[in-house]
């Protein structure tokens, strides 16, 4: 399995790089997938259980664009071949 997660994106409405989405290649159980975004205080501000749905820089609860800055991401997924759960995490820069 290969997972690639960019370290920045620009949700500024210019038709390019507006959504932050991990790219995953391999045997991933699409029904056992979680993608979370946290702010600097550790508050969950976005979650998705669909490998095709990424974060557009909008806070899930206030429905407003987040400020420029660094946010933490987390991906939890399960391999189809051996039911092994894997957890990845890192940082992403929001640049408008």
ABEGO torsion letter per residue (X at the ends): XBBBBBABBBBAGAGBGABBBBBBBEBBBAABBBBBBBBAAGBBABBBABAABBBAGBBAAAGBBBBBEBBBBBBBBBBAAAGBBBBBBBBBBBBX
